[in-house]
Amino acid sequence: MLARVVIARVGGATLVEIADKLNVDGVPTPAGGARWYPSHLCRLLRTQDAREAIAALVNEQ
C-alpha cells in the first residue's frame, strides 16, 4: 500500500485524489480504519520508509 501511495504522489496525484481512490477501492488504513483522509497520507508520506521510496523513484526518473 505504501508503494501505491508513493507512486501516485510522485506521479502528481494530490492527497485528496489518493485518499478518494483508496476509499473507493476499500483499502483499510494501517490502523484498520475504513476511511482515508489526506492527513493520514501526509503523515504516512513523512515516514522514513516513504522518504526512501520517494527518493528511489525520483532518482530513477
PDB file of N, CA, C, O and CB in Angstrom:
ATOM      1  N   MET A   1       0.817  -1.187   0.000  1.00  0.00           N
ATOM      2  CA  MET A   1       0.000   0.000   0.000  1.00  0.00           C
ATOM      3  C   MET A   1       0.862   1.252   0.000  1.00  0.00           C
ATOM      4  O   MET A   1       0.532   2.232  -0.668  1.00  0.00           O
ATOM      5  CB  MET A   1      -0.930  -0.003   1.193  1.00  0.00           C
ATOM      6  N   LEU A   2       1.963   1.230   0.742  1.00  0.00           N
ATOM      7  CA  LEU A   2       2.865   2.387   0.757  1.00  0.00           C
ATOM      8  C   LEU A   2       3.385   2.671  -0.644  1.00  0.00           C
ATOM      9  O   LEU A   2       3.435   3.826  -1.067  1.00  0.00           O
ATOM     10  CB  LEU A   2       4.042   2.150   1.724  1.00  0.00           C
ATOM     11  N   ALA A   3       3.771   1.630  -1.359  1.00  0.00           N
ATOM     12  CA  ALA A   3       4.279   1.818  -2.721  1.00  0.00           C
ATOM     13  C   ALA A   3       3.220   2.466  -3.605  1.00  0.00           C
ATOM     14  O   ALA A   3       3.528   3.354  -4.401  1.00  0.00           O
ATOM     15  CB  ALA A   3       4.723   0.472  -3.324  1.00  0.00           C
ATOM     16  N   ARG A   4       2.000   2.032  -3.467  1.00  0.00           N
ATOM     17  CA  ARG A   4       0.902   2.595  -4.265  1.00  0.00           C
ATOM     18  C   ARG A   4       0.744   4.089  -3.999  1.00  0.00           C
ATOM     19  O   ARG A   4       0.579   4.877  -4.930  1.00  0.00           O
ATOM     20  CB  ARG A   4      -0.418   1.863  -3.958  1.00  0.00           C
ATOM     21  N   VAL A   5       0.794   4.467  -2.742  1.00  0.00           N
ATOM     22  CA  VAL A   5       0.648   5.872  -2.365  1.00  0.00           C
ATOM     23  C   VAL A   5       1.829   6.687  -2.882  1.00  0.00           C
ATOM     24  O   VAL A   5       1.645   7.771  -3.437  1.00  0.00           O
ATOM     25  CB  VAL A   5       0.529   6.014  -0.834  1.00  0.00           C
ATOM     26  N   VAL A   6       3.032   6.171  -2.702  1.00  0.00           N
ATOM     27  CA  VAL A   6       4.236   6.883  -3.139  1.00  0.00           C
ATOM     28  C   VAL A   6       4.234   7.058  -4.651  1.00  0.00           C
ATOM     29  O   VAL A   6       4.516   8.148  -5.147  1.00  0.00           O
ATOM     30  CB  VAL A   6       5.505   6.131  -2.693  1.00  0.00           C
ATOM     31  N   ILE A   7       3.922   6.008  -5.383  1.00  0.00           N
ATOM     32  CA  ILE A   7       3.897   6.088  -6.849  1.00  0.00           C
ATOM     33  C   ILE A   7       2.866   7.116  -7.309  1.00  0.00           C
ATOM     34  O   ILE A   7       3.138   7.906  -8.213  1.00  0.00           O
ATOM     35  CB  ILE A   7       3.583   4.705  -7.467  1.00  0.00           C
ATOM     36  N   ALA A   8       1.699   7.109  -6.698  1.00  0.00           N
ATOM     37  CA  ALA A   8       0.663   8.075  -7.074  1.00  0.00           C
ATOM     38  C   ALA A   8       1.112   9.499  -6.783  1.00  0.00           C
ATOM     39  O   ALA A   8       0.900  10.403  -7.592  1.00  0.00           O
ATOM     40  CB  ALA A   8      -0.642   7.776  -6.332  1.00  0.00           C
ATOM     41  N   ARG A   9       1.730   9.693  -5.627  1.00  0.00           N
ATOM     42  CA  ARG A   9       2.160  11.049  -5.243  1.00  0.00           C
ATOM     43  C   ARG A   9       3.275  11.548  -6.151  1.00  0.00           C
ATOM     44  O   ARG A   9       3.234  12.688  -6.614  1.00  0.00           O
ATOM     45  CB  ARG A   9       2.631  11.072  -3.779  1.00  0.00           C
ATOM     46  N   VAL A  10       4.267  10.707  -6.409  1.00  0.00           N
ATOM     47  CA  VAL A  10       5.364  11.098  -7.304  1.00  0.00           C
ATOM     48  C   VAL A  10       4.818  11.347  -8.711  1.00  0.00           C
ATOM     49  O   VAL A  10       5.348  12.176  -9.451  1.00  0.00           O
ATOM     50  CB  VAL A  10       6.474  10.001  -7.336  1.00  0.00           C
ATOM     51  N   GLY A  11       3.767  10.632  -9.070  1.00  0.00           N
ATOM     52  CA  GLY A  11       3.138  10.816 -10.376  1.00  0.00           C
ATOM     53  C   GLY A  11       2.296  12.072 -10.487  1.00  0.00           C
ATOM     54  O   GLY A  11       1.787  12.385 -11.563  1.00  0.00           O
ATOM     55  N   GLY A  12       2.141  12.799  -9.382  1.00  0.00           N
ATOM     56  CA  GLY A  12       1.438  14.075  -9.438  1.00  0.00           C
ATOM     57  C   GLY A  12       0.050  14.090  -8.826  1.00  0.00           C
ATOM     58  O   GLY A  12      -0.608  15.130  -8.834  1.00  0.00           O
ATOM     59  N   ALA A  13      -0.413  12.967  -8.296  1.00  0.00           N
ATOM     60  CA  ALA A  13      -1.742  12.934  -7.681  1.00  0.00           C
ATOM     61  C   ALA A  13      -1.738  13.729  -6.377  1.00  0.00           C
ATOM     62  O   ALA A  13      -0.753  13.732  -5.639  1.00  0.00           O
ATOM     63  CB  ALA A  13      -2.189  11.474  -7.421  1.00  0.00           C
ATOM     64  N   THR A  14      -2.842  14.394  -6.110  1.00  0.00           N
ATOM     65  CA  THR A  14      -2.973  15.126  -4.847  1.00  0.00           C
ATOM     66  C   THR A  14      -3.321  14.146  -3.731  1.00  0.00           C
ATOM     67  O   THR A  14      -3.739  13.017  -3.991  1.00  0.00           O
ATOM     68  CB  THR A  14      -4.057  16.242  -4.957  1.00  0.00           C
ATOM     69  N   LEU A  15      -3.148  14.583  -2.497  1.00  0.00           N
ATOM     70  CA  LEU A  15      -3.503  13.737  -1.361  1.00  0.00           C
ATOM     71  C   LEU A  15      -4.997  13.431  -1.344  1.00  0.00           C
ATOM     72  O   LEU A  15      -5.402  12.335  -0.957  1.00  0.00           O
ATOM     73  CB  LEU A  15      -3.092  14.408  -0.050  1.00  0.00           C
ATOM     74  N   VAL A  16      -5.809  14.382  -1.757  1.00  0.00           N
ATOM     75  CA  VAL A  16      -7.257  14.167  -1.827  1.00  0.00           C
ATOM     76  C   VAL A  16      -7.574  13.094  -2.864  1.00  0.00           C
ATOM     77  O   VAL A  16      -8.388  12.207  -2.609  1.00  0.00           O
ATOM     78  CB  VAL A  16      -7.994  15.487  -2.173  1.00  0.00           C
ATOM     79  N   GLU A  17      -6.941  13.168  -4.022  1.00  0.00           N
ATOM     80  CA  GLU A  17      -7.172  12.167  -5.069  1.00  0.00           C
ATOM     81  C   GLU A  17      -6.758  10.772  -4.613  1.00  0.00           C
ATOM     82  O   GLU A  17      -7.469   9.797  -4.856  1.00  0.00           O
ATOM     83  CB  GLU A  17      -6.411  12.543  -6.340  1.00  0.00           C
ATOM     84  N   ILE A  18      -5.614  10.683  -3.955  1.00  0.00           N
ATOM     85  CA  ILE A  18      -5.131   9.384  -3.478  1.00  0.00           C
ATOM     86  C   ILE A  18      -6.080   8.832  -2.415  1.00  0.00           C
ATOM     87  O   ILE A  18      -6.440   7.656  -2.459  1.00  0.00           O
ATOM     88  CB  ILE A  18      -3.694   9.506  -2.907  1.00  0.00           C
ATOM     89  N   ALA A  19      -6.484   9.664  -1.469  1.00  0.00           N
ATOM     90  CA  ALA A  19      -7.406   9.222  -0.416  1.00  0.00           C
ATOM     91  C   ALA A  19      -8.725   8.751  -1.017  1.00  0.00           C
ATOM     92  O   ALA A  19      -9.255   7.715  -0.615  1.00  0.00           O
ATOM     93  CB  ALA A  19      -7.660  10.358   0.594  1.00  0.00           C
ATOM     94  N   ASP A  20      -9.252   9.497  -1.966  1.00  0.00           N
ATOM     95  CA  ASP A  20     -10.509   9.111  -2.614  1.00  0.00           C
ATOM     96  C   ASP A  20     -10.385   7.751  -3.288  1.00  0.00           C
ATOM     97  O   ASP A  20     -11.284   6.919  -3.171  1.00  0.00           O
ATOM     98  CB  ASP A  20     -10.928  10.168  -3.641  1.00  0.00           C
ATOM     99  N   LYS A  21      -9.284   7.519  -3.992  1.00  0.00           N
ATOM    100  CA  LYS A  21      -9.082   6.246  -4.699  1.00  0.00           C
ATOM    101  C   LYS A  21      -8.951   5.087  -3.710  1.00  0.00           C
ATOM    102  O   LYS A  21      -9.526   4.021  -3.928  1.00  0.00           O
ATOM    103  CB  LYS A  21      -7.825   6.320  -5.597  1.00  0.00           C
ATOM    104  N   LEU A  22      -8.200   5.289  -2.625  1.00  0.00           N
ATOM    105  CA  LEU A  22      -8.067   4.234  -1.616  1.00  0.00           C
ATOM    106  C   LEU A  22      -9.424   3.914  -0.989  1.00  0.00           C
ATOM    107  O   LEU A  22      -9.730   2.750  -0.733  1.00  0.00           O
ATOM    108  CB  LEU A  22      -7.061   4.655  -0.524  1.00  0.00           C
ATOM    109  N   ASN A  23     -10.232   4.939  -0.742  1.00  0.00           N
ATOM    110  CA  ASN A  23     -11.567   4.724  -0.174  1.00  0.00           C
ATOM    111  C   ASN A  23     -12.464   3.970  -1.140  1.00  0.00           C
ATOM    112  O   ASN A  23     -13.170   3.047  -0.733  1.00  0.00           O
ATOM    113  CB  ASN A  23     -12.211   6.059   0.197  1.00  0.00           C
ATOM    114  N   VAL A  24     -12.449   4.346  -2.409  1.00  0.00           N
ATOM    115  CA  VAL A  24     -13.264   3.666  -3.421  1.00  0.00           C
ATOM    116  C   VAL A  24     -12.856   2.202  -3.538  1.00  0.00           C
ATOM    117  O   VAL A  24     -13.705   1.324  -3.695  1.00  0.00           O
ATOM    118  CB  VAL A  24     -13.130   4.368  -4.788  1.00  0.00           C
ATOM    119  N   ASP A  25     -11.552   1.945  -3.462  1.00  0.00           N
ATOM    120  CA  ASP A  25     -11.047   0.575  -3.595  1.00  0.00           C
ATOM    121  C   ASP A  25     -11.169  -0.236  -2.306  1.00  0.00           C
ATOM    122  O   ASP A  25     -10.861  -1.428  -2.298  1.00  0.00           O
ATOM    123  CB  ASP A  25      -9.600   0.605  -4.032  1.00  0.00           C
ATOM    124  N   GLY A  26     -11.611   0.391  -1.222  1.00  0.00           N
ATOM    125  CA  GLY A  26     -11.813  -0.320   0.035  1.00  0.00           C
ATOM    126  C   GLY A  26     -10.544  -0.722   0.757  1.00  0.00           C
ATOM    127  O   GLY A  26     -10.536  -1.698   1.508  1.00  0.00           O
ATOM    128  N   VAL A  27      -9.461   0.027   0.536  1.00  0.00           N
ATOM    129  CA  VAL A  27      -8.184  -0.275   1.189  1.00  0.00           C
ATOM    130  C   VAL A  27      -8.251   0.205   2.640  1.00  0.00           C
ATOM    131  O   VAL A  27      -8.511   1.383   2.883  1.00  0.00           O
ATOM    132  CB  VAL A  27      -6.986   0.399   0.431  1.00  0.00           C
ATOM    133  N   PRO A  28      -8.019  -0.696   3.615  1.00  0.00           N
ATOM    134  CA  PRO A  28      -8.052  -0.253   5.012  1.00  0.00           C
ATOM    135  C   PRO A  28      -6.832   0.588   5.360  1.00  0.00           C
ATOM    136  O   PRO A  28      -5.767   0.438   4.761  1.00  0.00           O
ATOM    137  CB  PRO A  28      -8.137  -1.455   5.948  1.00  0.00           C
ATOM    138  N   THR A  29      -6.999   1.465   6.328  1.00  0.00           N
ATOM    139  CA  THR A  29      -5.870   2.269   6.811  1.00  0.00           C
ATOM    140  C   THR A  29      -4.926   1.366   7.600  1.00  0.00           C
ATOM    141  O   THR A  29      -5.311   0.257   7.970  1.00  0.00           O
ATOM    142  CB  THR A  29      -6.362   3.467   7.694  1.00  0.00           C
ATOM    143  N   PRO A  30      -3.698   1.818   7.867  1.00  0.00           N
ATOM    144  CA  PRO A  30      -2.779   0.999   8.663  1.00  0.00           C
ATOM    145  C   PRO A  30      -3.338   0.628  10.044  1.00  0.00           C
ATOM    146  O   PRO A  30      -2.986  -0.413  10.599  1.00  0.00           O
ATOM    147  CB  PRO A  30      -1.468   1.732   8.834  1.00  0.00           C
ATOM    148  N   ALA A  31      -4.201   1.474  10.588  1.00  0.00           N
ATOM    149  CA  ALA A  31      -4.813   1.197  11.893  1.00  0.00           C
ATOM    150  C   ALA A  31      -6.074   0.338  11.767  1.00  0.00           C
ATOM    151  O   ALA A  31      -6.729   0.041  12.766  1.00  0.00           O
ATOM    152  CB  ALA A  31      -5.153   2.506  12.600  1.00  0.00           C
ATOM    153  N   GLY A  32      -6.409  -0.057  10.541  1.00  0.00           N
ATOM    154  CA  GLY A  32      -7.583  -0.891  10.327  1.00  0.00           C
ATOM    155  C   GLY A  32      -8.861  -0.123  10.076  1.00  0.00           C
ATOM    156  O   GLY A  32      -9.939  -0.712   9.999  1.00  0.00           O
ATOM    157  N   GLY A  33      -8.749   1.187   9.948  1.00  0.00           N
ATOM    158  CA  GLY A  33      -9.920   2.011   9.666  1.00  0.00           C
ATOM    159  C   GLY A  33     -10.406   1.839   8.237  1.00  0.00           C
ATOM    160  O   GLY A  33      -9.693   1.321   7.378  1.00  0.00           O
ATOM    161  N   ALA A  34     -11.626   2.280   8.002  1.00  0.00           N
ATOM    162  CA  ALA A  34     -12.234   2.115   6.690  1.00  0.00           C
ATOM    163  C   ALA A  34     -12.121   3.359   5.816  1.00  0.00           C
ATOM    164  O   ALA A  34     -12.404   3.292   4.620  1.00  0.00           O
ATOM    165  CB  ALA A  34     -13.674   1.744   6.847  1.00  0.00           C
ATOM    166  N   ARG A  35     -11.720   4.479   6.379  1.00  0.00           N
ATOM    167  CA  ARG A  35     -11.732   5.739   5.618  1.00  0.00           C
ATOM    168  C   ARG A  35     -10.376   6.412   5.676  1.00  0.00           C
ATOM    169  O   ARG A  35      -9.798   6.610   6.744  1.00  0.00           O
ATOM    170  CB  ARG A  35     -12.812   6.692   6.155  1.00  0.00           C
ATOM    171  N   TRP A  36      -9.881   6.759   4.487  1.00  0.00           N
ATOM    172  CA  TRP A  36      -8.626   7.507   4.356  1.00  0.00           C
ATOM    173  C   TRP A  36      -8.931   8.997   4.286  1.00  0.00           C
ATOM    174  O   TRP A  36      -9.937   9.416   3.712  1.00  0.00           O
ATOM    175  CB  TRP A  36      -7.830   7.052   3.097  1.00  0.00           C
ATOM    176  N   TYR A  37      -8.053   9.779   4.876  1.00  0.00           N
ATOM    177  CA  TYR A  37      -8.120  11.234   4.802  1.00  0.00           C
ATOM    178  C   TYR A  37      -6.760  11.741   4.336  1.00  0.00           C
ATOM    179  O   TYR A  37      -5.745  11.086   4.577  1.00  0.00           O
ATOM    180  CB  TYR A  37      -8.520  11.863   6.186  1.00  0.00           C
ATOM    181  N   PRO A  38      -6.723  12.891   3.676  1.00  0.00           N
ATOM    182  CA  PRO A  38      -5.433  13.439   3.245  1.00  0.00           C
ATOM    183  C   PRO A  38      -4.428  13.564   4.389  1.00  0.00           C
ATOM    184  O   PRO A  38      -3.228  13.388   4.177  1.00  0.00           O
ATOM    185  CB  PRO A  38      -5.640  14.794   2.608  1.00  0.00           C
ATOM    186  N   SER A  39      -4.901  13.866   5.591  1.00  0.00           N
ATOM    187  CA  SER A  39      -3.984  13.995   6.733  1.00  0.00           C
ATOM    188  C   SER A  39      -3.305  12.666   7.059  1.00  0.00           C
ATOM    189  O   SER A  39      -2.146  12.654   7.474  1.00  0.00           O
ATOM    190  CB  SER A  39      -4.738  14.509   7.966  1.00  0.00           C
ATOM    191  N   HIS A  40      -4.011  11.544   6.877  1.00  0.00           N
ATOM    192  CA  HIS A  40      -3.393  10.224   7.072  1.00  0.00           C
ATOM    193  C   HIS A  40      -2.236  10.052   6.095  1.00  0.00           C
ATOM    194  O   HIS A  40      -1.154   9.594   6.464  1.00  0.00           O
ATOM    195  CB  HIS A  40      -4.438   9.083   6.883  1.00  0.00           C
ATOM    196  N   LEU A  41      -2.482  10.423   4.856  1.00  0.00           N
ATOM    197  CA  LEU A  41      -1.462  10.255   3.817  1.00  0.00           C
ATOM    198  C   LEU A  41      -0.275  11.172   4.055  1.00  0.00           C
ATOM    199  O   LEU A  41       0.869  10.791   3.806  1.00  0.00           O
ATOM    200  CB  LEU A  41      -2.055  10.523   2.437  1.00  0.00           C
ATOM    201  N   CYS A  42      -0.541  12.364   4.532  1.00  0.00           N
ATOM    202  CA  CYS A  42       0.538  13.305   4.831  1.00  0.00           C
ATOM    203  C   CYS A  42       1.470  12.712   5.879  1.00  0.00           C
ATOM    204  O   CYS A  42       2.691  12.765   5.729  1.00  0.00           O
ATOM    205  CB  CYS A  42      -0.031  14.655   5.318  1.00  0.00           C
ATOM    206  N   ARG A  43       0.898  12.148   6.938  1.00  0.00           N
ATOM    207  CA  ARG A  43       1.719  11.506   7.981  1.00  0.00           C
ATOM    208  C   ARG A  43       2.454  10.292   7.430  1.00  0.00           C
ATOM    209  O   ARG A  43       3.628  10.083   7.733  1.00  0.00           O
ATOM    210  CB  ARG A  43       0.845  11.089   9.177  1.00  0.00           C
ATOM    211  N   LEU A  44       1.769   9.497   6.627  1.00  0.00           N
ATOM    212  CA  LEU A  44       2.377   8.300   6.042  1.00  0.00           C
ATOM    213  C   LEU A  44       3.569   8.660   5.165  1.00  0.00           C
ATOM    214  O   LEU A  44       4.603   7.994   5.214  1.00  0.00           O
ATOM    215  CB  LEU A  44       1.343   7.520   5.225  1.00  0.00           C
ATOM    216  N   LEU A  45       3.429   9.706   4.369  1.00  0.00           N
ATOM    217  CA  LEU A  45       4.497  10.104   3.453  1.00  0.00           C
ATOM    218  C   LEU A  45       5.683  10.743   4.166  1.00  0.00           C
ATOM    219  O   LEU A  45       6.730  10.954   3.554  1.00  0.00           O
ATOM    220  CB  LEU A  45       3.957  11.062   2.424  1.00  0.00           C
ATOM    221  N   ARG A  46       5.535  11.049   5.435  1.00  0.00           N
ATOM    222  CA  ARG A  46       6.650  11.611   6.209  1.00  0.00           C
ATOM    223  C   ARG A  46       7.483  10.534   6.904  1.00  0.00           C
ATOM    224  O   ARG A  46       8.494  10.850   7.531  1.00  0.00           O
ATOM    225  CB  ARG A  46       6.119  12.588   7.244  1.00  0.00           C
ATOM    226  N   THR A  47       7.075   9.270   6.802  1.00  0.00           N
ATOM    227  CA  THR A  47       7.843   8.197   7.437  1.00  0.00           C
ATOM    228  C   THR A  47       9.149   7.973   6.683  1.00  0.00           C
ATOM    229  O   THR A  47       9.273   8.329   5.511  1.00  0.00           O
ATOM    230  CB  THR A  47       7.019   6.888   7.489  1.00  0.00           C
ATOM    231  N   GLN A  48      10.103   7.388   7.361  1.00  0.00           N
ATOM    232  CA  GLN A  48      11.409   7.126   6.746  1.00  0.00           C
ATOM    233  C   GLN A  48      11.273   6.189   5.551  1.00  0.00           C
ATOM    234  O   GLN A  48      11.919   6.404   4.525  1.00  0.00           O
ATOM    235  CB  GLN A  48      12.377   6.527   7.777  1.00  0.00           C
ATOM    236  N   ASP A  49      10.445   5.153   5.666  1.00  0.00           N
ATOM    237  CA  ASP A  49      10.249   4.222   4.553  1.00  0.00           C
ATOM    238  C   ASP A  49       9.709   4.949   3.323  1.00  0.00           C
ATOM    239  O   ASP A  49      10.153   4.693   2.204  1.00  0.00           O
ATOM    240  CB  ASP A  49       9.292   3.091   4.962  1.00  0.00           C
ATOM    241  N   ALA A  50       8.760   5.844   3.527  1.00  0.00           N
ATOM    242  CA  ALA A  50       8.189   6.588   2.410  1.00  0.00           C
ATOM    243  C   ALA A  50       9.221   7.525   1.802  1.00  0.00           C
ATOM    244  O   ALA A  50       9.307   7.642   0.580  1.00  0.00           O
ATOM    245  CB  ALA A  50       6.959   7.379   2.863  1.00  0.00           C
ATOM    246  N   ARG A  51       9.996   8.187   2.632  1.00  0.00           N
ATOM    247  CA  ARG A  51      11.028   9.100   2.116  1.00  0.00           C
ATOM    248  C   ARG A  51      12.039   8.350   1.262  1.00  0.00           C
ATOM    249  O   ARG A  51      12.458   8.843   0.214  1.00  0.00           O
ATOM    250  CB  ARG A  51      11.748   9.814   3.274  1.00  0.00           C
ATOM    251  N   GLU A  52      12.429   7.165   1.703  1.00  0.00           N
ATOM    252  CA  GLU A  52      13.384   6.368   0.927  1.00  0.00           C
ATOM    253  C   GLU A  52      12.771   5.913  -0.394  1.00  0.00           C
ATOM    254  O   GLU A  52      13.444   5.924  -1.424  1.00  0.00           O
ATOM    255  CB  GLU A  52      13.850   5.149   1.738  1.00  0.00           C
ATOM    256  N   ALA A  53      11.501   5.515  -0.373  1.00  0.00           N
ATOM    257  CA  ALA A  53      10.827   5.091  -1.600  1.00  0.00           C
ATOM    258  C   ALA A  53      10.683   6.252  -2.573  1.00  0.00           C
ATOM    259  O   ALA A  53      10.876   6.080  -3.777  1.00  0.00           O
ATOM    260  CB  ALA A  53       9.451   4.500  -1.279  1.00  0.00           C
ATOM    261  N   ILE A  54      10.348   7.423  -2.068  1.00  0.00           N
ATOM    262  CA  ILE A  54      10.226   8.608  -2.920  1.00  0.00           C
ATOM    263  C   ILE A  54      11.569   8.951  -3.541  1.00  0.00           C
ATOM    264  O   ILE A  54      11.648   9.228  -4.738  1.00  0.00           O
ATOM    265  CB  ILE A  54       9.687   9.806  -2.117  1.00  0.00           C
ATOM    266  N   ALA A  55      12.620   8.937  -2.744  1.00  0.00           N
ATOM    267  CA  ALA A  55      13.958   9.250  -3.256  1.00  0.00           C
ATOM    268  C   ALA A  55      14.363   8.268  -4.343  1.00  0.00           C
ATOM    269  O   ALA A  55      14.939   8.669  -5.354  1.00  0.00           O
ATOM    270  CB  ALA A  55      14.990   9.231  -2.121  1.00  0.00           C
ATOM    271  N   ALA A  56      14.071   6.993  -4.149  1.00  0.00           N
ATOM    272  CA  ALA A  56      14.421   5.981  -5.150  1.00  0.00           C
ATOM    273  C   ALA A  56      13.663   6.216  -6.450  1.00  0.00           C
ATOM    274  O   ALA A  56      14.242   6.109  -7.531  1.00  0.00           O
ATOM    275  CB  ALA A  56      14.128   4.571  -4.617  1.00  0.00           C
ATOM    276  N   LEU A  57      12.381   6.535  -6.359  1.00  0.00           N
ATOM    277  CA  LEU A  57      11.589   6.779  -7.569  1.00  0.00           C
ATOM    278  C   LEU A  57      12.042   8.033  -8.298  1.00  0.00           C
ATOM    279  O   LEU A  57      12.127   8.044  -9.526  1.00  0.00           O
ATOM    280  CB  LEU A  57      10.114   6.895  -7.218  1.00  0.00           C
ATOM    281  N   VAL A  58      12.328   9.076  -7.558  1.00  0.00           N
ATOM    282  CA  VAL A  58      12.764  10.331  -8.174  1.00  0.00           C
ATOM    283  C   VAL A  58      14.114  10.142  -8.854  1.00  0.00           C
ATOM    284  O   VAL A  58      14.340  10.684  -9.936  1.00  0.00           O
ATOM    285  CB  VAL A  58      12.848  11.458  -7.120  1.00  0.00           C
ATOM    286  N   ASN A  59      15.004   9.387  -8.241  1.00  0.00           N
ATOM    287  CA  ASN A  59      16.324   9.148  -8.828  1.00  0.00           C
ATOM    288  C   ASN A  59      16.258   8.286 -10.076  1.00  0.00           C
ATOM    289  O   ASN A  59      17.144   8.371 -10.927  1.00  0.00           O
ATOM    290  CB  ASN A  59      17.229   8.496  -7.815  1.00  0.00           C
ATOM    291  N   GLU A  60      15.219   7.448 -10.206  1.00  0.00           N
ATOM    292  CA  GLU A  60      15.047   6.623 -11.403  1.00  0.00           C
ATOM    293  C   GLU A  60      14.640   7.467 -12.604  1.00  0.00           C
ATOM    294  O   GLU A  60      14.938   7.112 -13.744  1.00  0.00           O
ATOM    295  CB  GLU A  60      14.004   5.535 -11.154  1.00  0.00           C
ATOM    296  N   GLN A  61      13.967   8.575 -12.354  1.00  0.00           N
ATOM    297  CA  GLN A  61      13.417   9.384 -13.453  1.00  0.00           C
ATOM    298  C   GLN A  61      14.422  10.299 -14.029  1.00  0.00           C
ATOM    299  O   GLN A  61      14.116  11.045 -14.959  1.00  0.00           O
ATOM    300  CB  GLN A  61      12.247  10.177 -13.000  1.00  0.00           C
TER     301      GLN A  61
END
